[in-house]
Amino acid sequence: MKLELKTDNENFLNSFSYVLFTISILAFVIILSDVALKIGIISRHYNINYKCRLLTVEKSTTNFKKLSSLSKLKSKQKIWEFCREFVK
């Protein structure tokens, strides 16, 4: 007469690997989204800096409009004050 006992080691390993896989995918998505946000911030800062330098050379209305949309400032005077800090 044989006596067989089934253990749950295989089920435990499968569930543990599934949880570990899910956590690693979630961490990867969080890291990628953080990197994307940082690149967006750097790009916006570079774009504002470039447009402010361009505005000091060429004072056109298109430059004011682009800077207005980037910085959310409406008046030309506020845009000038904002750009003075960047050009320093």
Contact map, one row per residue, 1 for C-alpha under 8 A:
1110000000000000000000000000000000000000000000000000000000000000000000000000000000000000
1111000000000000000000000000000000000000000000000000000000000000000000000000000000000000
1111100000000000000000000000000000000000000000000000000000000000000000000000000000000000
0111110000000000000000000000000000000000000000000000000000000000000000000000000000000000
0011111000000000000000000000000000000000000000000000000000000000000000000000000000000000
0001111100000000000000000000000000000000000000000000000000000000000000000000000000000000
0000111111000000000000000000000000000000000000000000000000000000000000000000000000000000
0000011111110000000000000000000000000000000000000000000000000000000000000000000000000000
0000001111111000000000000000000000000000000000000000000000000000000000000000000000000000
0000001111111100000000000000000000000000000000000000000000000000000000000000000000000000
0000000111111110000000000000000000000000000000000000000000000000000000000000000000000000
0000000111111111000000000000000000000000000000000000000000000000000000000000000000000000
0000000011111111100000000000000000000000000000000000000000000000000000000000000000000000
0000000001111111110000000000000000000000000000000000000000000000000000000000000000000000
0000000000111111111000000000000000000000000000000000000000000000000000000000000000000000
0000000000011111111100000000000000000000000000000000000000000000000000000000000000000000
0000000000001111111110000000000000000000000000000000000000000000000000000000000000000000
0000000000000111111111000000000000000000000000000000000000000000000000000000000000000000
0000000000000011111111100000000000000000000000000000000000000000000000000000000000000000
0000000000000001111111110000000000000000000000000000000000000000000000000000000000000000
0000000000000000111111111000000000000000000000000000000000000000000000000000000000000000
0000000000000000011111111100000000000000000000000000000000000000000000000000000000000000
0000000000000000001111111110000000000000000000000000000000000000000000000000000000000000
0000000000000000000111111111000000000000000000000000000000000000000000000000000000000000
0000000000000000000011111111100000000000000000000000000000000000000000000000000000000000
0000000000000000000001111111110000000000000000000000000000000000000000000000000000000000
0000000000000000000000111111111000000000000000000000000000000000000000000000000000000000
0000000000000000000000011111111100000000000000000000000000000000000000000000000000000000
0000000000000000000000001111111110000000000000000000000000000000000000000000000000000000
0000000000000000000000000111111111000000000000000000000000000000000000000000000000000000
0000000000000000000000000011111111100000000000000000000000000000000000000000000000000000
0000000000000000000000000001111111110000000000000000000000000000000000000000000000000000
0000000000000000000000000000111111111000000000000000000000000000000000000000000000000000
0000000000000000000000000000011111111100000000000000000000000000000000000000000000000000
0000000000000000000000000000001111111110000000000000000000000000000000000000000000000000
0000000000000000000000000000000111111111000000000000000000000000000000000000000000000000
0000000000000000000000000000000011111111100000000000000000000000000000000000000000000000
0000000000000000000000000000000001111111110000000000000000000000000000000000000000000000
0000000000000000000000000000000000111111111000000000000000000000000000000000000000000000
0000000000000000000000000000000000011111111100000000000000000000000000000000000000000000
0000000000000000000000000000000000001111111110000000000000000000000000000000000000000000
0000000000000000000000000000000000000111111111000000000000000000000000000000000000000000
0000000000000000000000000000000000000011111111100000000000000000000000000000000000000000
0000000000000000000000000000000000000001111111110000000000000000000001000000000000000000
0000000000000000000000000000000000000000111111111000000000000000000000000000000000000000
0000000000000000000000000000000000000000011111111100000000000000000000000000000000000000
0000000000000000000000000000000000000000001111111110000000000000000000000000000000000000
0000000000000000000000000000000000000000000111111111000000000000001001100000000000000000
0000000000000000000000000000000000000000000011111111100000000000000000000000000000100110
0000000000000000000000000000000000000000000001111111110000000000000000000000000000000000
0000000000000000000000000000000000000000000000111111111000000010011000000000000000000000
0000000000000000000000000000000000000000000000011111111100000000001000000000000000100110
0000000000000000000000000000000000000000000000001111111110000000000000000000000000100010
0000000000000000000000000000000000000000000000000111111111100010000000000000000000000000
0000000000000000000000000000000000000000000000000011111111110011000000000000000000000000
0000000000000000000000000000000000000000000000000001111111100000000000000000000000000000
0000000000000000000000000000000000000000000000000000111111100000000000000000000000000000
0000000000000000000000000000000000000000000000000000011111110000000000000000000000000000
0000000000000000000000000000000000000000000000000000011111111011000000000000000000000000
0000000000000000000000000000000000000000000000000000001001111111000000000000000000000000
0000000000000000000000000000000000000000000000000000000000111111100000000000000000000000
0000000000000000000000000000000000000000000000000000000000011111110000000000000000000000
0000000000000000000000000000000000000000000000000010011000111111111000000000000000000000
0000000000000000000000000000000000000000000000000000001000111111111100000001001000000000
0000000000000000000000000000000000000000000000000000000000001111111110000000000000000000
0000000000000000000000000000000000000000000000000010000000000111111111000000000000000000
0000000000000000000000000000000000000000000000010011000000000011111111111000001000000000
0000000000000000000000000000000000000000000000000000000000000001111111111100001000000000
0000000000000000000000000000000000000000000000000000000000000000111111111000000000000000
0000000000000000000000000000000000000000000100010000000000000000011111110000000000000000
0000000000000000000000000000000000000000000000010000000000000000001111111000000000000000
0000000000000000000000000000000000000000000000000000000000000000001111111100000000000000
0000000000000000000000000000000000000000000000000000000000000000001110111110011000000000
0000000000000000000000000000000000000000000000000000000000000000000100011111011000000000
0000000000000000000000000000000000000000000000000000000000000000000000001111111000000000
0000000000000000000000000000000000000000000000000000000000000001000000000111111100000000
0000000000000000000000000000000000000000000000000000000000000000000000000011111110000000
0000000000000000000000000000000000000000000000000000000000000000000000001111111111000000
0000000000000000000000000000000000000000000000000000000000000001001100001111111111100000
0000000000000000000000000000000000000000000000000000000000000000000000000001111111110000
0000000000000000000000000000000000000000000000000000000000000000000000000000111111111000
0000000000000000000000000000000000000000000000000000000000000000000000000000011111111100
0000000000000000000000000000000000000000000000001001100000000000000000000000001111111110
0000000000000000000000000000000000000000000000000000000000000000000000000000000111111111
0000000000000000000000000000000000000000000000000000000000000000000000000000000011111111
0000000000000000000000000000000000000000000000001001000000000000000000000000000001111111
0000000000000000000000000000000000000000000000001001100000000000000000000000000000111111
0000000000000000000000000000000000000000000000000000000000000000000000000000000000011111
